[in-house]
Amino acid sequence: MKVATNEMGDFAANSLLIQDAKSFSLLVGNYSRVGFNHPGPAILYVLAAGEYVFFDKLGWVNYAFAGQLISVVLYNAFWLTLIAVLLHRMGLARHVVLAAVSAFCLATAIEDHSFFNGIWFPHLYFFPFAVLLLSLARLIQEKADSLWMLAISAGFLINGHASFIAILGLMLVIVLIYSFFFGAQRGGVLRPEFLKKNALPLFVAVVLLVLFFVPLIILTVKEFPGPLGDYLAFGGGHKPNKLKNAIGFVSLYWGGKSVFLAAIVVSALLWRARTADRTTRVTRSLLVVLLAATLAMLFYARYGVDYLEQTYIGLFYFSVPSIFAVALVTYAAQLFKSTRYALPVSVVMSAAALGLSFFMASKPPFYLDQYQGLQIVELEQALLKEKGNGGRLVLNLDDSRDWPHVWMVIVGTGAYAKRQSEDVFCVNTNWYISFSKKLKCTSEEVASNKRFVVRRSFDGGARAPNIDLGGISFFEYSPPASLVSGVLTIKNDRDLFTDYLLGSGWTVPDEMFTWSLGARAVIQLPPIPAGSQVLLELGAFLPQPDSLQQVTVFADGIEQGVTKFSATAAKATVAIKPKGPDGAPMQITLQIDHPISPSSVGNSKDTRLLGVALYGIEVMPPSNAN
């Protein structure tokens, strides 16, 4: 909190939404890297409350983002309190509860100390998931006193990430099946007697959970099918991972396959161990929910995770090993409870574990650099000066050089501007959901407003930037009035292509070429000499020996011809004869029949739909074009 100034990156993307939450107008959740917002804004409203109370009203901190960090501390303290309450309700002695909470904290700090002080959303799912696990264990014990905790933890999780809808649903099914067949009485919590006796807490829990879905329901009604359509489209958009790879993914959160296997063996021994009836019920209920969570995580890893290398996706699952530590402590406390020194030893060890946990948790999170956006204020002021009395500046973002830095600074500047109630710029090229929909340029703005090309600053550029702050440079958009006869290549004229010639439907250029992306790719050409002909140097993506590709080329909507590609004809020069008036710009459109992703044929994990590579463009003078 002491070092936090103007946030960048993910935290700035959240702040763009948090400003709407402060006026109670926010309905969407945090952004997803796959291009949509998650189901609800619950956590964002918590962060908004911190910014509003501790910065706007009380002035306890010098920067708004520091107010959000205070709210994270209170947020985590709330969930830790519920963990202690749940363990106490299970009938554990106070010193055992202290030992269990201490073991939980120490295991958590060892796994990732940023769970305690981090504001990254994958870290913010950890404690609610732990509360959900213990709440389900309480339900297995056929107690309804903690259903409200189950509801709010599930609500926060589902609001935070769409995948929890399936994960928590599967966990609940497993728990109910276990309760039905192996509960204290036949039918378990599904018995009519249990449901009737606990009708009120069940009703309260359902109402609480439904409240978390209200924003999603409103959006679905207003923009049908709304976010649900995005979630369903993503769920069916990739192939399942191999089972062995999914198991490997889950085992990572245990420290590897050997530790994972050892935990399974120890769990089996704990299940068979005989202690006091109450301890046995507590231990077994914990083991059941850990099994349910592991099976649900395995299902998610196989069918819901597109890139298993992205381990941050499952950070919440670290709470399972942490709760496993709780089960071990609970069992150990029962074994040694009759010994003379059980109580003092338990207290001393708990204090040591808490002290070590506090020491580890005091370390800064690995993303601390995103708490301190350098020159964000100066950049916003410079852009405001360029804007003057005109409309929002249109930004074409170049993602070919250090895109993460460009993105972090721009979204940070956008968050700062919005916090000042200033609408300075919109994003045109390379707009992404993290910028929020409100920062997406309209077609009218693109057509008439002042425009800049934005890229990572570097020495030796051919042009002096209009603005050079925060490690990024702004060049006023000034497309060439015309193209002279000659050859332009991606290799030698990269900036010309990225800034002006390449329209929609192209990847970030490689050293020699750029791929078409999807079924349609556009090239925008300024006027060329009268009577000239345009040649496109193309090469098809043909991942297999029998692969075929077909491209139809249009110039200003007029078909120019069809080019077919095969293994024996992988490259082609496509000639275009303009039909429009002399001195007019031209739009060339490539319609690709069968774009294909490398991942679909097993070449790589790349899911982009590729068609043809563009190497260059030649403007052939009239004397050669005839």
C-alpha positions, -999 to +999 in steps of 0.1 A: +000+000+000+029+023+007+044+019-028+011+018-048+006+047-071-011+045-104-019+009-114-013-007-148-022-039-165-048-062-151-053-039-121-060-009-143-084-030-164-103-038-132-102-001-122-119+009-154-148-013-143-145-002-106-153+034-116-187+022-128-192+001-097-188+033-076-219+046-092-236+012-089-239+009-127-216-021-132-232-054-143-202-073-158-174-091-141-136-089-146-123-095-181-112-128-194-082-133-216-105-152-241-125-121-249-155-118-226-164-106-191-170-131-163-205-135-148-206-109-121-190-079-104-191-090-067-153-088-061-151-056-081-177-040-058-155-050-028-126-032-044-147-003-053-158+000-017-122+001-006-113+029-031-144+049-022-141+046+016-103+048+022-094+072-007-124+092-018-140+097+017-115+092+045-083+101+026-063+075+045-042+068+014-026+090-013-037+069-043-070+053-051-054+020-059-041+018-023-077+019-011-084-012-032-054-029-015-069-022+019-102-038+008-082-069-002-068-072+034-104-070+048-117-093+021-092-120+031-097-114+068-134-120+063-129-154+046-103-164+072-128-156+100-154-178+083-128-206+081-123-204+118-160-203+125-167-233+103-140-254+121-154-244+154-189-254+144-175-288+135-171-294+173-133-289+174-118-275+206-105-240+204-069-249+206-075-274+178-092-247+157-062-225+163-038-253+152-059-261+121-061-224+110-024-221+117-016-251+095-039-238+068-021-204+068+013-220+068+005-243+039-010-214+020+020-192+026+043-219+013+022-225-018+020-188-027+023-160-002+004-136-026-028-153-016-026-131+015-018-098+000-023-100-038-050-083-057-048-104-088-081-122-094-067-157-095-054-150-060-087-136-049-105-169-056-084-189-031-100-180+002-137-182-010-129-216-024-115-228+009-147-215+027-168-234+001-149-266+008-155-263+046-192-253+040-197-284+019-180-305+046-205-291+071-233-301+047-220-336+046-222-336+083-259-329+078-258-295+093-275-265+077-260-238+099-234-228+073-255-229+041-253-191+039-215-193+038-218-219+011-240-195-009-219-164-006-186-182-013-202-199-044-216-165-054-182-147-052-165-176-071-191-178-099-191-140-103-153-141-106-149-168-132-174-186-154-157-219-150-169-222-114-204-228-127-193-262-139-167-269-112-190-261-082-220-278-099-200-310-103-187-308-067-222-304-053-235-334-073-206-355-059-213-344-023-251-350-027-245-385-041-222-393-012-247-380+013-275-399-002-258-433-001-234-429+029-250-403+051-258-408+088-293-418+076-303-432+042-309-402+019-286-379+038-294-342+032-319-351+005-342-367+030-376-350+031-372-347+069-339-328+066-352-305+039-384-297+059-365-291+091-340-268+074-364-250+050-355-215+063-317-217+060-321-234+026-344-206+014-319-180+027-290-197+010-309-199-023-319-162-021-283-152-014-270-172-043-296-159-067-287-123-058-252-129-073-268-139-106-290-107-109-264-088-130-260-118-153-298-121-156-302-084-164-275-086-191-290-117-206-324-101-209-310-068-223-285-084-247-298-119-253-281-144-252-256-120-235-226-134-217-241-169-216-236-172-253-199-163-250-194-190-222-211-217-243-192-208-274-159-210-255-168-243-238-172-260-272-144-243-289-114-265-281-106-302-279-103-320-246-068-324-232-054-359-227-062-375-194-026-380-184-019-343-191-049-333-170-037-354-141-003-338-144-019-304-143-038-312-111-007-327-095+012-295-100-007-279-072+004-307-048+041-303-057+042-329-084+029-364-091+049-381-063+034-358-036+000-361-052+002-399-050+014-397-014-015-375-005-039-400-020-023-428+001-024-408+033-061-399+026-069-436+023-052-443+056-070-414+073-103-427+060-097-461+076-083-447+108-106-451+139-107-422+163-135-406+183-168-405+163-168-367+160-132-366+147-139-394+123-169-376+109-150-343+106-120-360+089-141-380+065-163-350+055-131-331+047-117-359+027-150-362+007-150-325-003-113-327-012-121-357-034-150-338-050-128-308-056-101-329-071-124-347-095-140-314-105-106-300-111-096-330-132-127-326-152-120-289-157-084-296-167-095-321-193-124-303-208-123-266-197-086-255-198-073-245-232-037-242-222-025-264-194+008-245-193-012-216-178-010-228-142-025-196-128-059-208-141-061-233-112-045-213-084-077-216-064-072-253-062-042-247-039-068-245-011-073-283-014-038-291-002-042-264+025-075-280+037-057-314+036-033-299+061-063-291+083-075-327+081-040-339+092-040-315+121-075-325+132-066-361+132-033-355+150-050-335+177-073-364+184-044-388+187-025-367+212-054-350+231-050-371+262-013-364+266-001-340+293+015-314+270-010-315+241-025-281+248+007-261+254+025-278+225-004-271+202-005-234+212+033-230+208+033-247+174+003-227+163+020-194+172+052-205+154+032-214+123+013-181+123+045-162+128+062-179+099+030-174+078+030-137+086+067-134+077+062-151+044+030-132+036+048-099+042+067-103+010+054-083-020+035-101-048+055-108-079+034-082-099+044-053-076+057-034-106+022-031-119+013-011-088+036+017-099+028+031-134+055+055-143+045+087-161+008+077-162-003+111-151+021+130-175+010+108-204-027+114-197-021+152-195-001+151-228-030+132-245-055+156-231-035+185-246-034+167-280-072+162-278-079+198-272-116+206-278-120+177-302-134+142-298-116+113-283-082+105-297-082+073-318-053+050-309-040+024-332-019+001-310+010-017-325+014-051-309+045-061-328+071-048-303+067-056-265+029-056-266+025-064-229+042-030-220+021-011-245-011-027-232-002-021-195+006+016-200-024+023-222-049+006-199-033+023-169-037+057-186-073+049-194-080+040-158-064+072-145-084+093-171-117+077-162-110+082-125-106+120-133-139+118-153-120+126-185-128+108-218-095+113-236-090+084-260-105+053-275-088+022-289-092+012-325-065-012-337-059-041-312-088-032-290-093-059-264-120-066-238-095-056-210-098-020-223-136-023-216-163-018-242-166+019-234-130+025-247-137+009-281-138+034-309-169+039-330-167+039-368-176+077-366-146+084-343-123+064-366-135+083-396-132+118-382-112+121-350-075+127-346-055+095-347-022+082-333-002+051-339+012+038-306+042+015-302+069+006-277+096+033-276+129+024-292+160+042-304+167+048-341+132+053-355+128+071-387+102+095-373+102+116-341+072+108-319+046+134-310+046+120-274+072+097-258+063+089-222+060+058-201+081+038-225+057+041-254+057+065-284+027+082-301+029+091-338+002+111-354-016+090-380-007+104-414-013+078-441+007+083-473-012+104-499-003+078-525+019+048-533+046+051-560+056+022-582+078-003-566+080-032-541+069-031-505+078-060-482+069-070-447+106-074-440+117-039-451+085-018-447+070-033-415+058+000-400+041+010-432+022-022-433+013-023-396+004+014-394-015+019-426-018-009-451-030-039-430-067-037-421-086-062-401-079-100-402-041-101-399-017-114-373+012-096-358+038-096-387+067-120-384+101-111-398+091-119-434+053-121-436+020-118-418-008-144-417-044-139-425-065-145-395-100-160-399-120-161-431-115-125-442-084-102-444-084-066-456-056-044-471-061-006-474-042+009-502-038+047-508-041+059-544-017+044-569-005+058-603-032+057-629-032+025-649-010+007-624-015-029-614-011-043-578+006-077-572+002-095-539+029-121-529+010-148-511+018-182-496-008-206-481-008-223-447-007-260-457+000-280-426-004-314-442+007-329-476-029-331-488-039-297-476-057-274-500-065-237-498-086-213-520-086-176-518-110-152-536-097-116-540-118-085-543-109-049-550-135-024-538-160-052-538-153-064-573-141-100-576-106-102-592-102-139-593-097-172-574-063-186-564-059-222-554-030-235-533-016-270-528+016-287-517+029-282-553+017-247-556+021-232-521+029-197-532+014-174-558+015-139-572-020-124-574-026-096-599-052-069-592-063-043-617-082-014-600-116-007-614-123+025-594-116+061-604-080+072-607-066+088-576-089+070-552-079+047-524-086+010-528-097-017-504-085-052-512-103-081-495-091-117-493-118-143-487-102-175-474-123-206-479-107-229-453-088-212-425-073-238-402-055-237-368-022-255-362-037-270-331-065-287-350-039-308-369-016-314-340+012-291-352+012-269-321-011-253-294-018-224-317-055-220-321-055-191-345-073-198-378-046-192-404-051-189-442-024-172-463+008-153-456+013-119-472+050-113-480+047-080-498+029-058-524+042-045-557+028-015-575+036-021-612+037+010-634+014+012-664+041+004-689+047-030-672+011-037-663-001-040-699 
